[in-house]
């Protein structure tokens, strides 16, 4: 289907009669000049597939971030327990040394 300028002009005239001149200009401005620029159901289907794949990738990324969060939480817990244990042991040793020399 080839759209020519005369056919666009006829469409604009008819739209102006039905909708009014301002609305016709607005609607005609939204229509592409070339029919090859119109999206087809296949185009939309292709986009739907791409969005689905992107959604899958985002979900995998979210899962990896959650795994990283859990690993950092575990590492932080280990660090705190180790630090507290070390300080407790050093305090006990210091107390024994002070008691021994006092």
C-alpha positions in Angstrom: 0.0 0.0 0.0 1.7 3.2 -1.2 0.7 6.4 0.4 1.0 9.4 -1.8 0.9 13.0 -0.9 -2.6 13.5 -2.6 -4.0 10.6 -0.5 -2.5 12.2 2.7 -4.1 15.5 1.6 -7.5 13.8 1.2 -7.1 12.1 4.6 -6.2 15.5 6.2 -9.2 17.2 4.5 -11.6 14.5 5.7 -10.1 14.5 9.2 -10.5 18.3 9.3 -14.2 17.9 8.3 -14.9 15.2 10.9 -12.6 16.3 13.8 -11.9 19.9 13.1 -8.8 21.5 11.7 -6.6 21.6 14.9 -7.3 18.0 15.7 -6.7 16.9 12.1 -3.3 18.7 12.1 -2.4 17.0 15.4 -3.4 13.6 14.2 -1.7 14.0 10.8 1.5 15.1 12.6 1.5 11.8 14.5 1.2 9.7 11.4 4.5 8.7 9.7 5.0 10.0 6.2 6.1 6.6 5.0 4.1 3.4 5.6 7.4 1.5 6.1 7.7 3.3 9.4 4.5 1.8 10.8 4.9 -1.0 13.3 3.3 -4.4 12.5 2.1 -7.1 14.8 5.4 -9.0 14.0 7.4 -5.9 15.1 5.5 -5.7 18.3 5.9 -9.5 18.8 9.6 -9.1 18.3 9.7 -6.3 20.9 7.7 -8.5 23.3 10.3 -11.2 23.0 13.1 -8.8 23.6 11.4 -7.4 26.6 10.9 -10.9 28.0 14.6 -11.7 27.5 15.6 -8.4 29.2 13.3 -9.2 32.1 14.9 -12.7 32.4 18.4 -11.1 32.4 17.3 -8.5 35.0 15.9 -11.3 37.2 19.2 -13.3 37.0 21.1 -10.1 37.8 18.9 -9.5 40.8 19.6 -13.1 42.0 23.3 -12.5 41.7 23.1 -9.3 43.7 21.1 -11.1 46.4 23.8 -13.8 46.5 26.5 -11.2 46.8 24.5 -9.5 49.6 24.2 -12.8 51.5 27.9 -13.5 51.0 28.9 -10.0 52.3 26.5 -10.4 55.3 28.1 -13.7 56.2 31.6 -12.4 55.8 30.7 -9.4 57.9 29.3 -11.6 60.6 32.5 -13.7 60.6 34.6 -10.6 60.8 32.7 -9.3 63.8 32.8 -12.6 65.7 36.5 -13.0 65.0 37.3 -9.5 66.1 35.3 -9.7 69.3 36.9 -13.1 70.1 40.4 -11.8 69.5 39.8 -8.7 71.7 38.3 -10.9 74.4 41.4 -13.2 74.3 43.8 -10.2 74.4 41.9 -8.7 77.3 42.1 -11.9 79.2 45.9 -12.2 78.5 46.4 -8.6 79.5 44.5 -9.2 82.8 46.6 -12.2 83.6 49.8 -10.2 82.9 48.7 -7.3 85.1 47.6 -9.8 87.9 50.9 -11.6 87.7 53.0 -8.5 88.0 50.9 -6.7 90.5 
